[in-house]
């Protein structure tokens, strides 16, 4: 163990020295660590306040979002029909681009609440999905034992389900920790707050000061990795769960066996209820908060703005033009990121030693907050369209690579040995065994990252390129065009949900 730690320290020091050397040769694009540390010292009067503001909002959102996620997972496990009814809400919360609802939260909530609520929204789905999988995937023998001794569902939940879900819960909390930091930073965009890494980043982008931009990005990354590392350590100490998990591959469907016994009318009613529930909750939340319909229109008012009002044609044209600029870039980033992830993950089969070296780096990189990459992308690609494509590729690549690597690693060794016994090489093993076996992980990765590709492009459009749907929301916020903000948010969510469901439909056709 000590030898491994010394080796890790030696590798870290070597990488820093290489970075220092390359940074001094590369110029402004890659400042060396010494310049970044000097920048921290020059900004020592403001950096602690910015870091503390983001940490406070992220921590509050992390606690609120995970509390809601744990309660929801228990309720969904206990009442499967409830999970079916809220599936539309869950998918919407998972696929919603965070930069879309950030301006809405700024309109609705005062002070630091936009950052806190956005962080809570982002952490909800990973924790809920992971815990729900853990609650449902229990040893049937333990379930039978509880029932033999007269225990009901409450006893099964207390003595079996909650305990068996702990490794999955800790895996979800690791992912949620980095997402909480991302939500807090995105919530600071346009909120008017003085302190926070998001506010600091917005104010520094126009200056193009490479050491400062890198220092802000590394500070955000450090916050995310502290949270990720803390729960990884807790998992290793309490459950021995050291296996890295990106996100639950799917939501368990305990009604699947009963669905065949339901009539067509009942299945249709459940489907319609799941579709309508998000819109009903949208209207209910606006009514509960008592907000003016001018600032917070409901779903009917938003649809009227797009299709009935005198200016609906102009509004639709503006929105469709922005969507037409954003979607092709997001699609290109999605396909390119998935292809790159698949190619690199294939080294798990072709070059296992190399894959073991790359995977830990990818595990770290997938938890870097999206906005922490923005300064790097700006310095490398400027404000052109290529910056948006590269941002989409980055946010797609790392989570997809980790998930695909897990799929390849779980390929049965007996099947691989069979190929080798007949003289097949590693390429044939990859083509005939590993890829077909891991196809479910490929679809899971595509579902996971499809909404993230749209988010990456919109962040780049908001902060860098000044085009597309992200820029439209930014301009609408500045012009106090609340109708366009809500219409853009609704369209963005619908696009993300459609992308998620399209991948799910392709998976069903494949199977």
C-alpha positions as CSV (number, residue, x, y, z in Angstrom):
1,X,0.0,0.0,0.0
2,X,2.8,2.4,0.9
3,X,4.6,1.6,-2.4
4,X,1.4,2.3,-4.3
5,X,1.1,5.7,-2.6
6,X,4.7,6.6,-3.3
7,X,4.3,5.6,-6.9
8,X,1.1,7.8,-7.2
9,X,2.9,10.7,-5.6
10,X,5.9,10.3,-7.9
11,X,3.6,10.2,-11.0
12,X,1.8,13.3,-9.8
13,X,5.1,15.2,-9.3
14,X,6.3,14.1,-12.7
15,X,3.1,15.3,-14.4
16,X,3.4,18.7,-12.7
17,X,7.0,19.0,-13.8
18,X,6.0,18.1,-17.4
19,X,3.1,20.6,-17.2
20,X,5.5,23.3,-16.0
21,X,7.9,22.7,-18.9
22,X,5.2,22.5,-21.5
23,X,3.4,25.5,-20.1
24,X,6.5,27.7,-20.4
25,X,6.9,26.7,-24.0
26,X,3.2,26.9,-25.0
27,X,2.7,30.5,-24.1
28,X,-0.8,31.9,-23.1
29,X,-2.8,28.8,-23.9
30,X,-1.4,26.6,-21.2
31,X,0.0,28.6,-18.3
32,X,2.4,26.6,-16.1
33,X,1.4,25.7,-12.5
34,X,3.7,28.3,-11.1
35,X,1.8,31.1,-12.9
36,X,-1.5,29.7,-11.8
37,X,-0.3,29.6,-8.2
38,X,1.0,33.1,-8.5
39,X,-2.5,34.2,-9.8
40,X,-4.1,32.6,-6.7
41,X,-1.7,34.7,-4.6
42,X,-2.6,37.9,-6.6
43,X,-6.3,37.2,-6.2
44,X,-6.0,36.1,-2.5
45,X,-8.3,39.0,-1.4
46,X,-11.3,37.8,-3.5
47,X,-10.8,34.0,-4.2
48,X,-11.8,32.8,-0.7
49,X,-15.0,34.7,-0.8
50,X,-15.9,33.4,-4.3
51,X,-15.0,29.8,-3.3
52,X,-17.0,30.0,-0.1
53,X,-20.1,31.4,-1.8
54,X,-20.1,28.6,-4.3
55,X,-19.4,26.0,-1.7
56,X,-22.2,27.2,0.5
57,X,-24.8,27.1,-2.3
58,X,-23.6,23.8,-3.6
59,X,-23.7,22.2,-0.1
60,X,-27.2,23.5,0.6
61,X,-28.4,22.3,-2.8
62,X,-26.7,18.9,-2.3
63,X,-28.5,18.4,1.0
64,X,-31.9,19.5,-0.2
65,X,-31.7,17.6,-3.5
66,X,-30.5,14.4,-2.0
67,X,-33.1,14.5,0.8
68,X,-35.8,14.7,-1.9
69,X,-34.1,12.0,-4.0
70,X,-33.9,9.5,-1.1
71,X,-37.5,10.1,-0.1
72,X,-38.6,9.8,-3.7
73,X,-36.7,6.6,-4.2
74,X,-38.3,5.0,-1.1
75,X,-41.8,6.1,-2.2
76,X,-41.2,4.9,-5.8
77,X,-40.0,1.5,-4.5
78,X,-42.9,1.2,-2.1
79,X,-45.5,2.3,-4.6
80,X,-44.4,1.3,-8.2
81,X,-47.4,3.0,-9.8
82,X,-46.3,6.3,-8.3
83,X,-42.9,5.9,-10.1
84,X,-44.7,5.3,-13.4
85,X,-46.8,8.4,-12.9
86,X,-43.7,10.5,-12.1
87,X,-41.5,9.0,-14.8
88,X,-42.1,12.0,-17.0
89,X,-41.1,14.4,-14.2
90,X,-38.0,12.3,-13.5
91,X,-36.9,12.2,-17.1
92,X,-37.6,15.9,-17.5
93,X,-35.4,16.7,-14.4
94,X,-32.7,14.5,-15.8
95,X,-32.7,15.9,-19.3
96,X,-33.3,19.6,-18.6
97,X,-30.3,21.7,-19.6
98,X,-29.3,23.5,-16.4
99,X,-28.4,26.7,-18.2
100,X,-32.0,26.9,-19.4
101,X,-33.8,26.8,-16.0
102,X,-31.1,29.0,-14.3
103,X,-32.6,32.3,-15.7
104,X,-36.0,31.1,-14.7
105,X,-34.9,30.4,-11.1
106,X,-33.4,33.9,-11.1
107,X,-36.8,35.3,-11.9
108,X,-38.6,33.2,-9.4
109,X,-36.3,33.1,-6.3
110,X,-34.5,35.9,-4.5
111,X,-30.9,36.0,-3.2
112,X,-28.9,32.8,-3.2
113,X,-31.9,30.6,-3.8
114,X,-31.4,30.3,-7.6
115,X,-28.0,28.6,-7.1
116,X,-29.3,26.4,-4.3
117,X,-32.4,25.2,-6.1
118,X,-30.5,24.6,-9.4
119,X,-27.9,22.5,-7.5
120,X,-30.7,20.6,-5.9
121,X,-32.4,19.9,-9.2
122,X,-29.2,18.6,-10.7
123,X,-28.3,16.2,-7.9
124,X,-31.9,14.7,-7.6
125,X,-31.9,12.3,-10.5
126,X,-28.5,10.6,-10.0
127,X,-29.1,9.9,-6.4
128,X,-32.8,8.9,-6.9
129,X,-32.0,6.5,-9.8
130,X,-29.0,4.9,-8.1
131,X,-30.9,4.3,-4.8
132,X,-34.0,3.1,-6.6
133,X,-31.9,0.4,-8.4
134,X,-30.3,-0.6,-5.0
135,X,-33.7,-0.8,-3.3
136,X,-35.2,-3.0,-6.0
137,X,-32.2,-5.3,-6.7
138,X,-32.2,-7.4,-3.5
139,X,-31.5,-11.0,-2.8
140,X,-34.9,-12.8,-3.2
141,X,-33.9,-15.3,-0.5
142,X,-33.7,-12.4,2.0
143,X,-37.1,-11.2,0.9
144,X,-38.5,-14.7,1.4
145,X,-37.0,-15.0,4.8
146,X,-38.6,-11.7,6.0
147,X,-42.0,-12.9,4.7
148,X,-41.6,-16.3,6.3
149,X,-41.3,-14.6,9.7
150,X,-44.4,-12.5,9.1
151,X,-42.7,-9.3,7.9
152,X,-44.5,-7.1,5.5
153,X,-43.2,-4.5,3.1
154,X,-42.3,-2.1,5.8
155,X,-40.1,-4.7,7.5
156,X,-38.5,-5.7,4.2
157,X,-37.7,-2.0,3.5
158,X,-36.2,-1.5,6.9
159,X,-34.1,-4.7,7.2
160,X,-33.2,-5.5,3.6
161,X,-33.9,-2.9,1.0
162,X,-32.4,0.2,2.8
163,X,-29.2,-1.7,3.7
164,X,-28.7,-3.3,0.3
165,X,-29.1,0.1,-1.3
166,X,-26.2,1.7,0.5
167,X,-23.5,1.0,-2.1
168,X,-25.7,2.3,-4.9
169,X,-26.7,5.3,-2.8
170,X,-23.0,6.2,-2.2
171,X,-22.2,5.8,-5.9
172,X,-25.0,8.2,-6.7
173,X,-23.8,10.7,-4.1
174,X,-20.3,10.7,-5.7
175,X,-21.8,11.8,-9.0
176,X,-24.2,14.3,-7.2
177,X,-21.3,16.0,-5.4
178,X,-19.8,17.3,-8.7
179,X,-23.2,18.2,-10.1
180,X,-24.0,20.3,-7.1
181,X,-21.0,22.4,-7.8
182,X,-22.0,22.7,-11.4
183,X,-25.5,23.8,-10.5
184,X,-24.3,26.4,-8.0
185,X,-22.0,27.9,-10.6
186,X,-24.6,27.9,-13.4
187,X,-27.1,29.4,-11.0
188,X,-24.7,32.3,-10.4
189,X,-24.8,33.3,-14.1
190,X,-27.0,36.4,-14.4
191,X,-28.3,36.1,-10.8
192,X,-26.7,39.4,-9.8
193,X,-24.8,38.0,-6.8
194,X,-21.5,39.5,-6.1
195,X,-19.6,36.4,-4.9
196,X,-19.3,33.0,-6.5
197,X,-17.0,31.2,-9.0
198,X,-19.7,31.6,-11.7
199,X,-19.8,35.4,-11.2
200,X,-16.0,35.5,-11.1
201,X,-15.8,33.5,-14.4
202,X,-18.3,35.7,-16.2
203,X,-16.3,38.8,-15.2
204,X,-13.0,37.3,-16.3
205,X,-13.9,35.8,-19.7
206,X,-13.8,39.1,-21.5
207,X,-10.3,39.8,-20.1
208,X,-8.7,36.7,-21.6
209,X,-6.3,36.4,-18.7
210,X,-5.2,32.7,-19.1
211,X,-3.8,32.2,-15.5
212,X,-6.9,33.6,-13.9
213,X,-9.2,31.6,-16.1
214,X,-7.3,28.4,-15.4
215,X,-7.3,29.3,-11.7
216,X,-11.1,29.6,-11.6
217,X,-11.5,26.4,-13.6
218,X,-9.2,24.5,-11.3
219,X,-10.9,25.9,-8.2
220,X,-14.3,24.6,-9.5
221,X,-12.7,21.2,-10.3
222,X,-11.1,21.0,-6.8
223,X,-14.5,21.6,-5.1
224,X,-16.1,18.9,-7.2
225,X,-13.3,16.4,-6.7
226,X,-13.3,17.0,-2.9
227,X,-17.0,15.9,-2.8
228,X,-16.4,13.0,-5.1
229,X,-13.4,11.8,-3.2
230,X,-15.2,12.1,0.2
231,X,-18.0,9.8,-0.8
232,X,-15.6,7.4,-2.6
233,X,-13.7,7.2,0.7
234,X,-16.8,6.6,2.7
235,X,-17.9,3.9,0.2
236,X,-14.6,2.2,0.4
237,X,-14.5,2.3,4.2
238,X,-18.1,1.3,4.9
239,X,-19.2,-1.0,2.1
240,X,-16.0,-1.8,0.2
241,X,-17.7,-0.4,-2.8
242,X,-14.8,0.8,-4.9
243,X,-16.3,0.2,-8.3
244,X,-16.8,3.4,-10.1
245,X,-20.4,4.1,-11.2
246,X,-21.3,6.9,-13.6
247,X,-25.1,6.6,-13.3
248,X,-27.7,3.9,-13.0
249,X,-28.1,2.3,-16.4
250,X,-31.8,2.4,-16.2
251,X,-34.8,3.0,-13.9
252,X,-36.2,-0.4,-12.8
253,X,-39.7,-1.0,-13.9
254,X,-41.5,-3.2,-11.3
255,X,-44.7,-2.8,-13.2
256,X,-43.3,-4.5,-16.3
257,X,-44.7,-7.9,-15.4
258,X,-48.1,-6.4,-14.5
259,X,-48.3,-4.3,-17.6
260,X,-49.1,-7.3,-19.7
261,X,-52.1,-8.0,-17.5
262,X,-53.4,-4.4,-17.8
263,X,-55.9,-3.5,-20.4
264,X,-55.0,-1.2,-23.2
265,X,-57.1,1.6,-21.7
266,X,-55.3,1.3,-18.4
267,X,-51.9,1.4,-20.0
268,X,-52.9,4.4,-22.1
269,X,-54.2,6.2,-19.1
270,X,-50.9,5.7,-17.2
271,X,-49.0,7.0,-20.2
272,X,-51.1,10.1,-20.5
273,X,-50.9,10.8,-16.8
274,X,-47.1,10.5,-16.9
275,X,-47.0,13.0,-19.8
276,X,-49.3,15.4,-18.2
277,X,-47.9,15.3,-14.7
278,X,-44.9,17.7,-15.4
279,X,-47.3,20.3,-16.9
280,X,-49.7,20.0,-13.9
281,X,-46.8,20.4,-11.5
282,X,-45.6,23.4,-13.5
283,X,-49.0,25.1,-13.1
284,X,-49.3,24.1,-9.5
285,X,-45.9,25.5,-8.5
286,X,-46.7,28.9,-10.2
287,X,-50.0,29.0,-8.4
288,X,-48.4,28.1,-5.0
289,X,-45.7,30.7,-5.3
290,X,-48.2,33.4,-6.3
291,X,-45.9,34.8,-9.0
292,X,-47.3,37.2,-11.6
293,X,-48.2,35.5,-14.9
294,X,-46.1,38.2,-16.7
295,X,-42.9,36.9,-15.0
296,X,-43.9,33.2,-14.7
297,X,-46.4,32.2,-17.4
298,X,-47.9,28.7,-17.1
299,X,-47.9,26.0,-19.8
300,X,-51.1,27.2,-21.4
301,X,-49.8,30.8,-21.6
302,X,-46.5,29.7,-23.0
303,X,-48.2,27.6,-25.8
304,X,-50.4,30.6,-26.5
305,X,-47.4,32.8,-26.9
306,X,-46.0,30.4,-29.5
307,X,-49.1,29.6,-31.4
308,X,-52.0,32.0,-30.7
309,X,-50.7,35.5,-29.8
310,X,-50.4,38.2,-32.5
311,X,-46.6,37.9,-32.3
312,X,-46.5,34.1,-32.3
313,X,-45.2,33.8,-35.9
314,X,-42.2,36.1,-35.1
315,X,-41.6,34.3,-31.8
316,X,-41.6,30.9,-33.5
317,X,-39.3,32.1,-36.3
318,X,-36.8,33.4,-33.7
319,X,-37.0,30.2,-31.6
320,X,-36.7,27.9,-34.6
321,X,-33.8,29.8,-36.0
322,X,-31.9,29.5,-32.7
323,X,-32.8,25.8,-32.4
324,X,-31.6,25.3,-36.0
325,X,-28.2,26.6,-35.1
326,X,-27.9,24.6,-31.9
327,X,-29.2,21.2,-32.8
328,X,-26.7,20.3,-35.6
329,X,-23.8,21.2,-33.4
330,X,-25.2,19.2,-30.5
331,X,-25.8,16.2,-32.7
332,X,-22.3,16.4,-34.2
333,X,-20.8,16.6,-30.7
334,X,-22.9,13.7,-29.5
335,X,-21.9,11.3,-32.4
336,X,-18.3,12.4,-32.2
337,X,-18.0,12.0,-28.5
338,X,-19.7,8.6,-28.5
339,X,-17.4,7.4,-31.3
340,X,-14.3,8.6,-29.5
341,X,-15.5,7.0,-26.3
342,X,-16.1,3.7,-28.0
343,X,-12.7,3.7,-29.7
344,X,-10.9,4.4,-26.5
345,X,-13.0,2.0,-24.5
346,X,-12.2,-0.8,-27.0
347,X,-8.6,-0.7,-25.6
348,X,-10.1,-2.4,-22.6
349,X,-10.1,-5.5,-24.9
350,X,-7.3,-4.7,-27.2
351,X,-4.7,-3.2,-24.8
352,X,-5.9,-3.8,-21.2
353,X,-2.8,-2.4,-19.6
354,X,-3.2,0.9,-21.4
355,X,-6.9,1.0,-20.5
356,X,-6.1,0.6,-16.8
357,X,-3.9,3.7,-17.0
358,X,-6.5,5.8,-18.8
359,X,-9.6,4.8,-16.8
360,X,-8.6,6.6,-13.5
361,X,-7.9,9.8,-15.5
362,X,-11.4,9.6,-17.1
363,X,-13.0,9.0,-13.7
364,X,-11.5,12.2,-12.5
365,X,-12.3,14.1,-15.7
366,X,-16.0,13.1,-15.8
367,X,-16.5,14.9,-12.5
368,X,-15.0,18.2,-13.7
369,X,-17.9,20.8,-13.7
370,X,-18.8,21.8,-17.2
371,X,-18.1,25.5,-16.7
372,X,-14.6,24.7,-15.5
373,X,-13.8,23.7,-19.1
374,X,-15.1,26.9,-20.6
375,X,-11.9,28.9,-20.0
376,X,-9.8,26.2,-21.5
377,X,-12.1,26.0,-24.6
378,X,-12.0,29.8,-24.9
379,X,-8.2,29.8,-24.9
380,X,-7.9,26.9,-27.4
381,X,-10.7,27.7,-29.9
382,X,-11.8,31.2,-29.2
383,X,-15.5,32.1,-29.8
384,X,-16.1,30.2,-33.0
385,X,-18.5,27.3,-33.7
386,X,-15.7,24.8,-33.2
387,X,-15.7,25.8,-29.5
388,X,-19.3,24.7,-29.2
389,X,-18.6,21.4,-30.9
390,X,-15.6,20.7,-28.8
391,X,-17.5,21.5,-25.6
392,X,-20.2,19.0,-26.6
393,X,-17.6,16.4,-27.3
394,X,-16.0,16.9,-23.9
395,X,-19.1,16.5,-21.9
396,X,-20.1,13.5,-23.9
397,X,-16.8,11.7,-24.1
398,X,-15.8,11.1,-20.4
399,X,-19.1,9.7,-19.0
400,X,-19.6,7.6,-22.1
401,X,-16.1,6.2,-21.9
402,X,-16.4,5.2,-18.3
403,X,-19.7,3.5,-18.8
404,X,-18.5,1.6,-21.9
405,X,-15.3,0.6,-20.2
406,X,-17.4,-1.0,-17.4
407,X,-19.5,-2.8,-20.0
408,X,-16.4,-4.2,-21.8
409,X,-14.8,-5.2,-18.4
410,X,-17.9,-7.3,-17.5
411,X,-17.8,-9.4,-20.7
412,X,-17.7,-13.1,-19.6
413,X,-14.2,-14.5,-19.7
414,X,-15.5,-17.8,-20.8
415,X,-16.8,-16.3,-24.0
416,X,-13.5,-14.6,-24.6
417,X,-11.6,-17.8,-24.0
418,X,-13.8,-19.5,-26.6
419,X,-12.7,-17.1,-29.3
420,X,-9.0,-17.6,-28.3
421,X,-9.4,-21.3,-28.3
422,X,-10.5,-21.2,-32.0
423,X,-7.5,-19.0,-32.9
424,X,-9.2,-15.6,-32.9
425,X,-7.3,-12.5,-32.0
426,X,-8.3,-9.6,-29.8
427,X,-10.0,-7.7,-32.7
428,X,-12.2,-10.7,-33.3
429,X,-12.9,-10.9,-29.6
430,X,-13.9,-7.2,-29.6
431,X,-16.1,-7.6,-32.7
432,X,-17.8,-11.0,-31.9
433,X,-18.0,-11.0,-28.1
434,X,-17.3,-7.7,-26.2
435,X,-19.2,-5.3,-28.5
436,X,-22.5,-7.4,-28.7
437,X,-22.3,-8.1,-25.0
438,X,-21.8,-4.4,-24.1
439,X,-24.5,-3.0,-26.5
440,X,-26.8,-2.2,-23.5
441,X,-24.0,-0.1,-22.0
442,X,-23.6,1.8,-25.3
443,X,-27.3,2.6,-25.3
444,X,-27.1,3.5,-21.6
445,X,-24.2,5.9,-22.4
446,X,-26.1,7.4,-25.3
447,X,-29.2,8.1,-23.1
448,X,-26.9,9.5,-20.4
449,X,-25.0,11.9,-22.6
450,X,-27.6,13.0,-25.2
451,X,-29.1,15.7,-23.0
452,X,-25.6,16.7,-21.9
453,X,-24.5,17.4,-25.5
454,X,-27.2,20.0,-25.7
455,X,-26.2,21.5,-22.4
456,X,-22.6,21.7,-23.5
457,X,-23.4,23.5,-26.7
458,X,-25.8,25.9,-24.9
459,X,-23.2,26.8,-22.3
460,X,-20.7,27.6,-25.1
461,X,-23.3,29.7,-26.9
462,X,-24.1,31.6,-23.7
463,X,-20.5,32.3,-22.7
464,X,-18.5,32.1,-26.0
465,X,-20.0,32.1,-29.4
466,X,-23.1,34.4,-29.0
467,X,-25.2,32.2,-31.3
468,X,-28.0,29.7,-31.0
469,X,-30.5,28.8,-28.3
470,X,-28.1,29.5,-25.4
471,X,-27.5,33.0,-26.7
472,X,-31.2,33.5,-27.3
473,X,-31.9,32.8,-23.6
474,X,-29.1,35.1,-22.5
475,X,-30.4,38.0,-24.7
476,X,-34.0,37.4,-23.6
477,X,-32.9,37.6,-20.0
478,X,-31.2,40.9,-20.6
479,X,-34.3,42.2,-22.5
480,X,-36.7,41.0,-19.7
481,X,-38.5,38.9,-22.4
482,X,-40.0,36.4,-19.9
483,X,-42.3,34.8,-22.5
484,X,-39.3,33.9,-24.7
485,X,-37.3,32.6,-21.7
486,X,-40.1,30.2,-20.7
487,X,-40.7,29.2,-24.3
488,X,-37.0,28.5,-24.9
489,X,-36.9,26.5,-21.7
490,X,-39.9,24.4,-22.6
491,X,-38.5,23.7,-26.1
492,X,-35.1,22.8,-24.7
493,X,-36.5,20.4,-22.3
494,X,-38.7,18.8,-24.9
495,X,-35.7,18.4,-27.2
496,X,-33.7,16.7,-24.5
497,X,-36.6,14.4,-23.5
498,X,-37.1,13.5,-27.2
499,X,-33.3,12.7,-27.6
500,X,-33.5,10.5,-24.5
501,X,-36.6,8.7,-25.6
502,X,-35.3,8.3,-29.2
503,X,-32.3,6.4,-27.9
504,X,-34.6,4.3,-25.7
505,X,-36.7,3.5,-28.7
506,X,-33.7,2.5,-30.7
507,X,-32.6,0.3,-27.8
508,X,-36.0,-1.5,-27.8
509,X,-35.9,-2.0,-31.6
510,X,-32.4,-3.4,-31.3
511,X,-33.4,-5.8,-28.6
